[in-house]
Amino acid sequence: MSAILSADDLNDFISPGVACIKPVETLPTIPEPAPGLEHEVILDGEQHASSQSAGPAQISLTDCLACSGCVTSAEAVLVSLQSHTEVLSTLDSAPQLKVIGPGPDGRYTVEGLEDESRKLFVASVSPQTRASLAAACGNGTTEQEAGRMIERLLMGDGGLKAGGKWGNGFTWVVDTNTAREACLVLGSDEVLDGSIAPTADTPTKPILTSSCPGWVCYAEKTHPHVLPHLSRVKSPQALMGTLLKTTLSRTLGIPPDRIWHLAVMPCFDKKLEASREELTDAFWAPGGKTARGVRDVDCVITSKEVLMLTASRGTDFFTLASAGSNPRQPRFPDPTMHNFLFPPKSRQKSQRAAGTSGGNLYFVLQDVKSRHPGSDIKMIKGRNVDVVEYTVNSAAGDVLFKAARYYGFRNIQNLVRRLKPAKASRMPGGRPFGSARKPTAGKQAGLEYGYVEVMACPGGCTNGGGQIKVDDPVVIERKGLPPNPGPEEQKEWLSQVDEAYFSGDEADDAEVQSGEASDEIDGISPLYIRDTLGHWARMTGIALDRLAYTSYREVISDVGKDKTTDTERVVQLAGKIGGGW
């Protein structure tokens, strides 16, 4: 799904049919139709005799995510509405809200609030996107340098502002690595201590990562038995969206629907995640709204679409490296959150052993090791490079913790089969049967993992479907590759993206080495993260379990199924033969 899906490859598209279970939520103000008249979904402007009395049903992406009746390609078409063209049209819709301050009293004012069409624009950028663009730039461009180029595009006078109708740009551009660090600490606490939020639903062991939306969508639609195992911690994209909208809404007095958040990600499926109804203010707003809420992430574009966004404004992205000084970001309204989002010192680069998908598993293993002095981590290679097992062993050689990494849908299918519950035998005294009846000894003895890092894309997030590929014209032209690059060129290209992901500026590396906290795990201080999250909850007046955790649901489709109950069949039969009750 994720690594191969793109809006240009939808040759198996199936439109939603009249069997679509989406109800008509808002009817036009016309005479009510006769009882029993069903509303059809009108596609592509087609007309039908019955459509004169009821307009076409309005289907949102959230509705399609709640129904497995249409193929994934249909979701992808709807997802394509989140694109670089939406970014440009939104920027050009009205003058932006301007944040002024802080004043002598430390307060901020917002100019233009009286005009409801004006919005405040904020963006968050993933490190995988920066790595992809850095590799495309070549010449040793680091991930941080690519990040500064993105900031010039989104914020600078020579970027999107230059060709826009109103000269709008983004007020803040933040790094999702900040939210990633919070997710790592919350996720490790969830695995090793149980959820730190008592009211949050604690998952069942083994706990599986849930930051990959392709994997989550796959589990909800095809393997609901694994849903109790999914981590309840939001993904970095989702957590950042909640943080930005709650903090800015609280400190600046701007309604969440007036804050427009763009996320720049390596994966098309992140657009699906942004459209989840669970990731709206309906789930965190005080009072608990019942209506469909405002998205925490309004739009997601991928690494490829950054180049499209730049070209649409008549600019060459690769010239932004020499486009002068970087635009200066204003201080975030809350000082504690400002220091969290824009730390005074550069962040510690993750170890290569952490991988390129955020380092969830690596952080948990390091946390276990830190809690057991003298222990060490051992790696056991699996059937292929995308399956790896890990154990944390005590000084005496005892296994303290076992975990694994499963990347790619082929490997994920093996994982979910091992998690499938046993079926009870219908024979008296019979043994359970099915895929969950595992041998009691040998290599496949039970699933003893405490944690499993699951990603849909082989190789991890730097190989996401939205990343710039080796066969893209921009790479072929800049790298001087043959028109149809082969497997070797593909492998070399992915290694360049991974190299950029772990790259760093020499000045930054020197700065990082100074002043590490005593409780740091892989350069992250859990105590600092917990204090910051506690401040966030107090400042917004919202419990942390509503801010940082989410939920999942089995997707059940009625499409093509007989929905008539036994009672209704009896009534219908009685009516046909002239009888009754």
VEXMIVEX-88790 format. One record per residue (C-alpha): x, y, z. Coordinates in pm, whole numbers, plus 50000, padded with zeros to 5 digits. Layout:
<recs>
<rec x="X" y="Y" z="Z"/>
...
</recs>
This chain:
<recs>
<rec x="50000" y="50000" z="50000"/>
<rec x="50231" y="50273" z="50126"/>
<rec x="50553" y="50217" z="49937"/>
<rec x="50388" y="50160" z="49601"/>
<rec x="50082" y="50384" z="49617"/>
<rec x="50075" y="50708" z="49426"/>
<rec x="49802" y="50918" z="49273"/>
<rec x="49952" y="50849" z="48930"/>
<rec x="49925" y="50469" z="48963"/>
<rec x="49552" y="50428" z="49025"/>
<rec x="49468" y="50203" z="48731"/>
<rec x="49236" y="49986" z="48945"/>
<rec x="49007" y="50267" z="49056"/>
<rec x="48652" y="50165" z="49142"/>
<rec x="48402" y="50442" z="49208"/>
<rec x="48168" y="50415" z="49506"/>
<rec x="47841" y="50262" z="49388"/>
<rec x="47477" y="50302" z="49490"/>
<rec x="47542" y="50041" z="49759"/>
<rec x="47760" y="50291" z="49947"/>
<rec x="47648" y="50292" z="50310"/>
<rec x="47717" y="50662" z="50359"/>
<rec x="47389" y="50826" z="50470"/>
<rec x="47268" y="51164" z="50355"/>
<rec x="47343" y="51387" z="50652"/>
<rec x="47199" y="51717" z="50533"/>
<rec x="46900" y="51731" z="50302"/>
<rec x="46801" y="52038" z="50098"/>
<rec x="46499" y="52239" z="50206"/>
<rec x="46250" y="52077" z="49972"/>
<rec x="45939" y="51863" z="50029"/>
<rec x="46017" y="51537" z="50205"/>
<rec x="46031" y="51236" z="49972"/>
<rec x="45789" y="50949" z="50006"/>
<rec x="45870" y="50688" z="50273"/>
<rec x="46099" y="50414" z="50155"/>
<rec x="46269" y="50628" z="49890"/>
<rec x="46641" y="50565" z="49912"/>
<rec x="46906" y="50825" z="49829"/>
<rec x="47162" y="50734" z="49572"/>
<rec x="47518" y="50861" z="49554"/>
<rec x="47550" y="51077" z="49242"/>
<rec x="47894" y="51063" z="49085"/>
<rec x="48062" y="51291" z="48832"/>
<rec x="47759" y="51516" z="48791"/>
<rec x="47527" y="51238" z="48666"/>
<rec x="47153" y="51296" z="48702"/>
<rec x="46883" y="51053" z="48803"/>
<rec x="46510" y="51084" z="48821"/>
<rec x="46506" y="51054" z="49198"/>
<rec x="46786" y="51309" z="49236"/>
<rec x="46542" y="51593" z="49180"/>
<rec x="46403" y="51542" z="49527"/>
<rec x="46729" y="51483" z="49709"/>
<rec x="47069" y="51619" z="49625"/>
<rec x="47376" y="51399" z="49599"/>
<rec x="47510" y="51255" z="49922"/>
<rec x="47821" y="51435" z="50038"/>
<rec x="48094" y="51180" z="50104"/>
<rec x="48396" y="51290" z="50303"/>
<rec x="48726" y="51109" z="50338"/>
<rec x="48638" y="51030" z="50699"/>
<rec x="48329" y="50843" z="50580"/>
<rec x="48530" y="50632" z="50337"/>
<rec x="48785" y="50546" z="50606"/>
<rec x="48496" y="50406" z="50811"/>
<rec x="48383" y="50173" z="50531"/>
<rec x="48576" y="49894" z="50365"/>
<rec x="48327" y="49864" z="50079"/>
<rec x="48550" y="50050" z="49831"/>
<rec x="48901" y="49953" z="49731"/>
<rec x="49200" y="50141" z="49864"/>
<rec x="49237" y="50321" z="49532"/>
<rec x="48910" y="50503" z="49600"/>
<rec x="49057" y="50629" z="49926"/>
<rec x="49368" y="50735" z="49739"/>
<rec x="49165" y="50945" z="49496"/>
<rec x="48996" y="51123" z="49785"/>
<rec x="49332" y="51163" z="49954"/>
<rec x="49462" y="51338" z="49644"/>
<rec x="49246" y="51632" z="49747"/>
<rec x="49522" y="51696" z="50000"/>
<rec x="49780" y="51825" z="49758"/>
<rec x="50011" y="52112" z="49677"/>
<rec x="49725" y="52279" z="49488"/>
<rec x="49518" y="52283" z="49807"/>
<rec x="49808" y="52451" z="49985"/>
<rec x="49828" y="52724" z="49722"/>
<rec x="49451" y="52780" z="49701"/>
<rec x="49426" y="52807" z="50081"/>
<rec x="49717" y="53051" z="50098"/>
<rec x="49557" y="53263" z="49828"/>
<rec x="49203" y="53256" z="49972"/>
<rec x="49238" y="53558" z="50203"/>
<rec x="49501" y="53762" z="50389"/>
<rec x="49657" y="53567" z="50672"/>
<rec x="49620" y="53636" z="51042"/>
<rec x="49924" y="53823" z="51171"/>
<rec x="50066" y="53750" z="51515"/>
<rec x="50218" y="54060" z="51676"/>
<rec x="50428" y="54045" z="51989"/>
<rec x="50526" y="53980" z="52248"/>
<rec x="50458" y="54327" z="52386"/>
<rec x="50611" y="54479" z="52700"/>
<rec x="50367" y="54277" z="52907"/>
<rec x="50464" y="53956" z="52728"/>
<rec x="50128" y="53926" z="52553"/>
<rec x="50059" y="53865" z="52187"/>
<rec x="49792" y="54021" z="51970"/>
<rec x="49641" y="53881" z="51652"/>
<rec x="49558" y="54115" z="51366"/>
<rec x="49258" y="54031" z="51146"/>
<rec x="49050" y="53811" z="51379"/>
<rec x="48734" y="54002" z="51290"/>
<rec x="48755" y="53865" z="50933"/>
<rec x="48650" y="53501" z="50961"/>
<rec x="48805" y="53410" z="50624"/>
<rec x="49158" y="53479" z="50749"/>
<rec x="49371" y="53198" z="50890"/>
<rec x="49698" y="53144" z="51073"/>
<rec x="49933" y="52914" z="50880"/>
<rec x="50167" y="52670" z="51057"/>
<rec x="50363" y="52374" z="50921"/>
<rec x="50553" y="52072" z="51051"/>
<rec x="50821" y="51886" z="50855"/>
<rec x="50944" y="51529" z="50901"/>
<rec x="51316" y="51437" z="50901"/>
<rec x="51256" y="51172" z="50633"/>
<rec x="51130" y="51444" z="50398"/>
<rec x="51434" y="51657" z="50467"/>
<rec x="51657" y="51355" z="50400"/>
<rec x="51485" y="51283" z="50067"/>
<rec x="51524" y="51641" z="49950"/>
<rec x="51884" y="51655" z="50074"/>
<rec x="51969" y="51346" z="49868"/>
<rec x="51805" y="51505" z="49564"/>
<rec x="52014" y="51819" z="49615"/>
<rec x="52336" y="51616" z="49628"/>
<rec x="52678" y="51774" z="49688"/>
<rec x="52678" y="51655" z="50049"/>
<rec x="52365" y="51850" z="50144"/>
<rec x="52265" y="51759" z="50499"/>
<rec x="51917" y="51704" z="50637"/>
<rec x="51943" y="52029" z="50835"/>
<rec x="52038" y="52226" z="50524"/>
<rec x="51741" y="52081" z="50337"/>
<rec x="51524" y="52183" z="50634"/>
<rec x="51642" y="52542" z="50605"/>
<rec x="51556" y="52535" z="50234"/>
<rec x="51203" y="52420" z="50321"/>
<rec x="51174" y="52705" z="50572"/>
<rec x="51278" y="52955" z="50303"/>
<rec x="51010" y="52810" z="50076"/>
<rec x="50730" y="52822" z="50334"/>
<rec x="50828" y="53138" z="50523"/>
<rec x="51074" y="53343" z="50319"/>
<rec x="51002" y="53638" z="50094"/>
<rec x="51148" y="53453" z="49796"/>
<rec x="50934" y="53143" z="49853"/>
<rec x="50558" y="53095" z="49845"/>
<rec x="50500" y="53457" z="49945"/>
<rec x="50650" y="53586" z="49622"/>
<rec x="50388" y="53449" z="49385"/>
<rec x="50085" y="53452" z="49610"/>
<rec x="49779" y="53673" z="49578"/>
<rec x="49810" y="53802" z="49934"/>
<rec x="50179" y="53735" z="49995"/>
<rec x="50088" y="53479" z="50260"/>
<rec x="50340" y="53246" z="50419"/>
<rec x="50367" y="53021" z="50720"/>
<rec x="50415" y="53188" z="51057"/>
<rec x="50584" y="52887" z="51217"/>
<rec x="50758" y="52584" z="51064"/>
<rec x="50846" y="52321" z="51323"/>
<rec x="51036" y="51992" z="51324"/>
<rec x="50829" y="51680" z="51395"/>
<rec x="51133" y="51537" z="51572"/>
<rec x="51015" y="51726" z="51880"/>
<rec x="50685" y="51539" z="51881"/>
<rec x="50873" y="51218" z="51796"/>
<rec x="51076" y="51248" z="52117"/>
<rec x="50756" y="51286" z="52318"/>
<rec x="50606" y="50983" z="52142"/>
<rec x="50916" y="50775" z="52219"/>
<rec x="50896" y="50851" z="52592"/>
<rec x="50520" y="50795" z="52606"/>
<rec x="50552" y="50475" z="52406"/>
<rec x="50827" y="50335" z="52627"/>
<rec x="50628" y="50417" z="52941"/>
<rec x="50330" y="50244" z="52785"/>
<rec x="50533" y="49927" z="52718"/>
<rec x="50732" y="49911" z="53040"/>
<rec x="50505" y="50074" z="53299"/>
<rec x="50157" y="50071" z="53149"/>
<rec x="49999" y="50393" z="53024"/>
<rec x="50095" y="50700" z="53230"/>
<rec x="49742" y="50832" z="53174"/>
<rec x="49518" y="50616" z="53399"/>
<rec x="49205" y="50672" z="53190"/>
<rec x="49369" y="50574" z="52862"/>
<rec x="49302" y="50227" z="52728"/>
<rec x="49617" y="50024" z="52791"/>
<rec x="49698" y="49791" z="52499"/>
<rec x="49757" y="49417" z="52526"/>
<rec x="50106" y="49270" z="52509"/>
<rec x="50281" y="49244" z="52273"/>
<rec x="50236" y="49613" z="52197"/>
<rec x="50266" y="49705" z="51829"/>
<rec x="50364" y="50047" z="51700"/>
<rec x="50083" y="50256" z="51552"/>
<rec x="50273" y="50545" z="51394"/>
<rec x="50246" y="50391" z="51044"/>
<rec x="49899" y="50476" z="50904"/>
<rec x="49923" y="50218" z="50625"/>
<rec x="49969" y="49944" z="50885"/>
<rec x="49688" y="50081" z="51106"/>
<rec x="49443" y="50102" z="50814"/>
<rec x="49536" y="49748" z="50710"/>
<rec x="49480" y="49616" z="51063"/>
<rec x="49144" y="49791" z="51105"/>
<rec x="49008" y="49657" z="50777"/>
<rec x="49153" y="49307" z="50760"/>
<rec x="49285" y="49194" z="51099"/>
<rec x="49077" y="49348" z="51379"/>
<rec x="49211" y="49087" z="51623"/>
<rec x="49538" y="49285" z="51644"/>
<rec x="49371" y="49616" z="51738"/>
<rec x="49395" y="49551" z="52115"/>
<rec x="49773" y="49529" z="52065"/>
<rec x="49816" y="49868" z="51894"/>
<rec x="49993" y="50140" z="52090"/>
<rec x="49752" y="50412" z="52198"/>
<rec x="50016" y="50686" z="52167"/>
<rec x="49954" y="50922" z="51876"/>
<rec x="50201" y="50937" z="51591"/>
<rec x="50444" y="51234" z="51580"/>
<rec x="50236" y="51394" z="51303"/>
<rec x="49914" y="51363" z="51502"/>
<rec x="50070" y="51471" z="51833"/>
<rec x="50226" y="51776" z="51670"/>
<rec x="49891" y="51870" z="51517"/>
<rec x="49718" y="51850" z="51855"/>
<rec x="49999" y="52043" z="52023"/>
<rec x="49996" y="52328" z="51772"/>
<rec x="49619" y="52371" z="51762"/>
<rec x="49563" y="52345" z="52137"/>
<rec x="49855" y="52570" z="52234"/>
<rec x="49794" y="52840" z="51974"/>
<rec x="49419" y="52834" z="52032"/>
<rec x="49468" y="52869" z="52408"/>
<rec x="49740" y="53137" z="52404"/>
<rec x="49626" y="53349" z="52109"/>
<rec x="49250" y="53308" z="52136"/>
<rec x="49221" y="53177" z="51780"/>
<rec x="48953" y="52911" z="51715"/>
<rec x="49105" y="52580" z="51598"/>
<rec x="48932" y="52606" z="51260"/>
<rec x="49120" y="52934" z="51197"/>
<rec x="49457" y="52762" z="51246"/>
<rec x="49562" y="52582" z="50926"/>
<rec x="49825" y="52313" z="50981"/>
<rec x="50027" y="52166" z="50694"/>
<rec x="50235" y="51850" z="50753"/>
<rec x="50514" y="51753" z="50513"/>
<rec x="50561" y="51376" z="50528"/>
<rec x="50730" y="51085" z="50344"/>
<rec x="50412" y="50881" z="50301"/>
<rec x="50083" y="50912" z="50113"/>
<rec x="49905" y="50721" z="50389"/>
<rec x="49976" y="51010" z="50627"/>
<rec x="49695" y="51185" z="50439"/>
<rec x="49464" y="50905" z="50551"/>
<rec x="49582" y="50952" z="50908"/>
<rec x="49515" y="51326" z="50899"/>
<rec x="49156" y="51251" z="50796"/>
<rec x="49080" y="51020" z="51089"/>
<rec x="48785" y="51141" z="51292"/>
<rec x="48972" y="51042" z="51610"/>
<rec x="49232" y="51310" z="51533"/>
<rec x="49006" y="51616" z="51557"/>
<rec x="48914" y="51863" z="51828"/>
<rec x="48597" y="51661" z="51885"/>
<rec x="48814" y="51426" z="52091"/>
<rec x="49018" y="51678" z="52291"/>
<rec x="48811" y="51997" z="52310"/>
<rec x="48675" y="52073" z="52659"/>
<rec x="48314" y="51964" z="52687"/>
<rec x="48358" y="51690" z="52425"/>
<rec x="48192" y="51798" z="52102"/>
<rec x="47952" y="51554" z="51942"/>
<rec x="47968" y="51696" z="51590"/>
<rec x="48251" y="51614" z="51353"/>
<rec x="48548" y="51816" z="51470"/>
<rec x="48822" y="52026" z="51319"/>
<rec x="49125" y="51831" z="51199"/>
<rec x="49449" y="51857" z="51394"/>
<rec x="49629" y="51833" z="51058"/>
<rec x="49445" y="52011" z="50778"/>
<rec x="49662" y="51901" z="50487"/>
<rec x="49949" y="51661" z="50421"/>
<rec x="50187" y="51684" z="50129"/>
<rec x="50475" y="51449" z="50054"/>
<rec x="50839" y="51505" z="49968"/>
<rec x="50759" y="51482" z="49597"/>
<rec x="50487" y="51742" z="49634"/>
<rec x="50730" y="51991" z="49786"/>
<rec x="50893" y="52010" z="49443"/>
<rec x="50550" y="52048" z="49280"/>
<rec x="50463" y="52322" z="49528"/>
<rec x="50782" y="52509" z="49444"/>
<rec x="50738" y="52471" z="49069"/>
<rec x="50379" y="52601" z="49092"/>
<rec x="50518" y="52930" z="49218"/>
<rec x="50773" y="52940" z="48936"/>
<rec x="51067" y="52868" z="49167"/>
<rec x="51342" y="52607" z="49156"/>
<rec x="51368" y="52437" z="49496"/>
<rec x="51736" y="52368" z="49451"/>
<rec x="51815" y="52739" z="49425"/>
<rec x="51680" y="52797" z="49776"/>
<rec x="52011" y="52677" z="49920"/>
<rec x="52166" y="53008" z="49814"/>
<rec x="51860" y="53226" z="49867"/>
<rec x="52013" y="53435" z="50145"/>
<rec x="51965" y="53411" z="50518"/>
<rec x="51702" y="53191" z="50675"/>
<rec x="51378" y="53365" z="50778"/>
<rec x="51362" y="53424" z="51152"/>
<rec x="51074" y="53255" z="51326"/>
<rec x="50884" y="53457" z="51587"/>
<rec x="50882" y="53330" z="51944"/>
<rec x="50609" y="53079" z="52018"/>
<rec x="50345" y="53232" z="52249"/>
<rec x="50415" y="52993" z="52538"/>
<rec x="50782" y="53005" z="52659"/>
<rec x="50793" y="52640" z="52771"/>
<rec x="50652" y="52516" z="52442"/>
<rec x="50884" y="52750" z="52252"/>
<rec x="51189" y="52589" z="52416"/>
<rec x="51045" y="52247" z="52336"/>
<rec x="50973" y="52321" z="51970"/>
<rec x="51284" y="52535" z="51914"/>
<rec x="51545" y="52400" z="52160"/>
<rec x="51840" y="52623" z="52247"/>
<rec x="52083" y="52344" z="52151"/>
<rec x="52075" y="52110" z="51856"/>
<rec x="51913" y="51772" z="51907"/>
<rec x="52117" y="51458" z="51943"/>
<rec x="52117" y="51263" z="51618"/>
<rec x="51974" y="50912" z="51654"/>
<rec x="52210" y="50618" z="51629"/>
<rec x="52208" y="50429" z="51302"/>
<rec x="52090" y="50123" z="51493"/>
<rec x="51766" y="50313" z="51564"/>
<rec x="51673" y="50295" z="51195"/>
<rec x="51503" y="50556" z="50981"/>
<rec x="51145" y="50516" z="51107"/>
<rec x="51169" y="50716" z="51426"/>
<rec x="51354" y="50473" z="51653"/>
<rec x="51054" y="50345" z="51855"/>
<rec x="51198" y="49999" z="51911"/>
<rec x="51552" y="50125" z="51970"/>
<rec x="51437" y="50366" z="52240"/>
<rec x="51238" y="50098" z="52423"/>
<rec x="51540" y="49865" z="52418"/>
<rec x="51768" y="50140" z="52546"/>
<rec x="51516" y="50224" z="52818"/>
<rec x="51507" y="49860" z="52931"/>
<rec x="51886" y="49850" z="52932"/>
<rec x="51909" y="50171" z="53139"/>
<rec x="51679" y="50017" z="53401"/>
<rec x="51898" y="49706" z="53432"/>
<rec x="52266" y="49805" z="53477"/>
<rec x="52503" y="49553" z="53327"/>
<rec x="52252" y="49424" z="53072"/>
<rec x="52321" y="49414" z="52700"/>
<rec x="52119" y="49402" z="52377"/>
<rec x="52150" y="49113" z="52133"/>
<rec x="52021" y="49109" z="51776"/>
<rec x="51895" y="48800" z="51597"/>
<rec x="51852" y="48831" z="51220"/>
<rec x="51526" y="48702" z="51078"/>
<rec x="51430" y="48546" z="50747"/>
<rec x="51511" y="48872" z="50563"/>
<rec x="51657" y="49216" z="50635"/>
<rec x="51315" y="49353" z="50736"/>
<rec x="51261" y="49102" z="51018"/>
<rec x="51491" y="49133" z="51318"/>
<rec x="51451" y="49010" z="51677"/>
<rec x="51615" y="49168" z="51982"/>
<rec x="51666" y="49055" z="52338"/>
<rec x="51788" y="49244" z="52643"/>
<rec x="51993" y="49004" z="52853"/>
<rec x="52103" y="49046" z="53212"/>
<rec x="52466" y="49014" z="53319"/>
<rec x="52385" y="48654" z="53412"/>
<rec x="52252" y="48583" z="53063"/>
<rec x="51881" y="48579" z="53147"/>
<rec x="51642" y="48727" z="52890"/>
<rec x="51481" y="49037" z="53044"/>
<rec x="51292" y="49163" z="52741"/>
<rec x="51222" y="49045" z="52388"/>
<rec x="51117" y="49259" z="52093"/>
<rec x="51117" y="49257" z="51714"/>
<rec x="51096" y="49464" z="51399"/>
<rec x="50864" y="49372" z="51110"/>
<rec x="50874" y="49590" z="50798"/>
<rec x="50678" y="49534" z="50477"/>
<rec x="50335" y="49376" z="50430"/>
<rec x="50474" y="49033" z="50345"/>
<rec x="50637" y="49014" z="50687"/>
<rec x="50343" y="49182" z="50860"/>
<rec x="50115" y="48904" z="50739"/>
<rec x="50332" y="48650" z="50920"/>
<rec x="50313" y="48860" z="51235"/>
<rec x="49934" y="48895" z="51237"/>
<rec x="49892" y="48522" z="51176"/>
<rec x="50096" y="48450" z="51487"/>
<rec x="49873" y="48688" z="51685"/>
<rec x="49547" y="48537" z="51563"/>
<rec x="49350" y="48389" z="51854"/>
<rec x="49288" y="48016" z="51861"/>
<rec x="48949" y="47888" z="51755"/>
<rec x="48765" y="47674" z="52005"/>
<rec x="48698" y="47319" z="51898"/>
<rec x="48332" y="47219" z="51857"/>
<rec x="48414" y="46865" z="51963"/>
<rec x="48379" y="46783" z="52333"/>
<rec x="48724" y="46792" z="52486"/>
<rec x="48879" y="46899" z="52155"/>
<rec x="49189" y="47116" z="52144"/>
<rec x="49185" y="47468" z="52001"/>
<rec x="49286" y="47484" z="51638"/>
<rec x="49393" y="47745" z="51388"/>
<rec x="49702" y="47956" z="51326"/>
<rec x="49735" y="48048" z="51694"/>
<rec x="49796" y="47688" z="51801"/>
<rec x="50171" y="47732" z="51824"/>
<rec x="50427" y="47466" z="51908"/>
<rec x="50551" y="47462" z="52264"/>
<rec x="50915" y="47432" z="52170"/>
<rec x="51148" y="47526" z="51892"/>
<rec x="51215" y="47847" z="51704"/>
<rec x="50847" y="47944" z="51663"/>
<rec x="50751" y="47872" z="52026"/>
<rec x="50490" y="48132" z="52117"/>
<rec x="50496" y="48505" z="52054"/>
<rec x="50690" y="48625" z="52355"/>
<rec x="50759" y="48976" z="52232"/>
<rec x="50692" y="49267" z="52463"/>
<rec x="50707" y="49514" z="52175"/>
<rec x="50709" y="49501" z="51794"/>
<rec x="50794" y="49790" z="51561"/>
<rec x="50572" y="49755" z="51253"/>
<rec x="50611" y="49960" z="50936"/>
<rec x="50433" y="49904" z="50605"/>
<rec x="50726" y="50008" z="50384"/>
<rec x="51021" y="49771" z="50335"/>
<rec x="51328" y="49950" z="50461"/>
<rec x="51129" y="50192" z="50676"/>
<rec x="51004" y="50547" z="50639"/>
<rec x="51287" y="50682" z="50425"/>
<rec x="51149" y="50447" z="50159"/>
<rec x="50796" y="50586" z="50194"/>
<rec x="50565" y="50608" z="49893"/>
<rec x="50576" y="50988" z="49893"/>
<rec x="50955" y="51011" z="49884"/>
<rec x="51149" y="51119" z="49578"/>
<rec x="51241" y="50804" z="49385"/>
<rec x="51546" y="50715" z="49182"/>
<rec x="51341" y="50701" z="48861"/>
<rec x="51193" y="51048" z="48909"/>
<rec x="51307" y="51285" z="48632"/>
<rec x="51463" y="51527" z="48881"/>
<rec x="51691" y="51254" z="49019"/>
<rec x="51778" y="51111" z="48677"/>
<rec x="51869" y="51459" z="48553"/>
<rec x="52067" y="51574" z="48858"/>
<rec x="52246" y="51243" z="48911"/>
<rec x="52309" y="51164" z="48544"/>
<rec x="52141" y="50824" z="48568"/>
<rec x="52012" y="50612" z="48278"/>
<rec x="51643" y="50665" z="48180"/>
<rec x="51535" y="50342" z="48355"/>
<rec x="51745" y="50297" z="48668"/>
<rec x="51784" y="49936" z="48779"/>
<rec x="51792" y="49768" z="49122"/>
<rec x="52152" y="49869" z="49186"/>
<rec x="52077" y="50236" z="49123"/>
<rec x="51770" y="50206" z="49345"/>
<rec x="51978" y="50054" z="49626"/>
<rec x="52241" y="50324" z="49593"/>
<rec x="51976" y="50596" z="49595"/>
<rec x="51814" y="50464" z="49915"/>
<rec x="52155" y="50450" z="50081"/>
<rec x="52206" y="50819" z="49993"/>
<rec x="51870" y="50908" z="50151"/>
<rec x="51959" y="50712" z="50464"/>
<rec x="52298" y="50880" z="50476"/>
<rec x="52131" y="51220" z="50458"/>
<rec x="51889" y="51114" z="50735"/>
<rec x="52180" y="51056" z="50975"/>
<rec x="52381" y="51354" z="50850"/>
<rec x="52448" y="51662" z="51058"/>
<rec x="52625" y="51992" z="51049"/>
<rec x="52968" y="51988" z="51214"/>
<rec x="52880" y="52291" z="51425"/>
<rec x="52561" y="52122" z="51540"/>
<rec x="52745" y="51801" z="51628"/>
<rec x="52994" y="51993" z="51842"/>
<rec x="52714" y="52177" z="52018"/>
<rec x="52525" y="51858" z="52097"/>
<rec x="52815" y="51707" z="52287"/>
<rec x="52793" y="51966" z="52564"/>
<rec x="52562" y="51948" z="52862"/>
<rec x="52377" y="51616" z="52843"/>
<rec x="52115" y="51545" z="53110"/>
<rec x="52192" y="51260" z="53349"/>
<rec x="51876" y="51068" z="53259"/>
<rec x="51916" y="51091" z="52882"/>
<rec x="51833" y="50787" z="52670"/>
<rec x="51962" y="50816" z="52314"/>
<rec x="51993" y="51192" z="52365"/>
<rec x="51637" y="51231" z="52503"/>
<rec x="51557" y="51320" z="52863"/>
<rec x="51236" y="51141" z="52970"/>
<rec x="51208" y="51368" z="53276"/>
<rec x="51217" y="51681" z="53058"/>
<rec x="50960" y="51533" z="52818"/>
<rec x="50724" y="51439" z="53101"/>
<rec x="50756" y="51785" z="53257"/>
<rec x="50683" y="51950" z="52922"/>
<rec x="50380" y="51731" z="52859"/>
<rec x="50254" y="51806" z="53209"/>
<rec x="50287" y="52178" z="53141"/>
<rec x="50099" y="52135" z="52813"/>
<rec x="49808" y="51964" z="52990"/>
<rec x="49795" y="52230" z="53266"/>
<rec x="49823" y="52519" z="53021"/>
<rec x="49542" y="52393" z="52798"/>
<rec x="49327" y="52258" z="53081"/>
<rec x="49294" y="51925" z="52895"/>
<rec x="49391" y="51587" z="53039"/>
<rec x="49700" y="51431" z="52883"/>
<rec x="49517" y="51113" z="52785"/>
<rec x="49292" y="51321" z="52558"/>
<rec x="49587" y="51512" z="52413"/>
<rec x="49844" y="51239" z="52353"/>
<rec x="49649" y="50915" z="52306"/>
<rec x="49409" y="50790" z="52041"/>
<rec x="49191" y="50488" z="51965"/>
<rec x="49119" y="50245" z="51680"/>
<rec x="48809" y="50069" z="51556"/>
<rec x="48726" y="49768" z="51348"/>
<rec x="48599" y="49868" z="51006"/>
<rec x="48290" y="49667" z="50918"/>
<rec x="48124" y="49704" z="50580"/>
<rec x="47761" y="49627" z="50499"/>
<rec x="47819" y="49675" z="50128"/>
<rec x="47685" y="49379" z="49932"/>
<rec x="47544" y="49213" z="50242"/>
<rec x="47182" y="49136" z="50319"/>
<rec x="47096" y="49377" z="50600"/>
<rec x="46743" y="49242" z="50657"/>
<rec x="46696" y="49089" z="51002"/>
<rec x="46508" y="48765" z="51063"/>
<rec x="46219" y="48959" z="51217"/>
<rec x="46194" y="49185" z="50913"/>
<rec x="46193" y="48881" z="50683"/>
<rec x="45901" y="48729" z="50876"/>
<rec x="45705" y="49056" z="50856"/>
<rec x="45774" y="49088" z="50483"/>
<rec x="45671" y="48727" z="50418"/>
<rec x="45355" y="48768" z="50624"/>
<rec x="45267" y="49080" z="50432"/>
<rec x="45308" y="48905" z="50098"/>
<rec x="45071" y="48620" z="50190"/>
<rec x="44814" y="48853" z="50345"/>
<rec x="44876" y="48750" z="50703"/>
<rec x="45025" y="48924" z="51003"/>
<rec x="45120" y="48874" z="51362"/>
</recs>
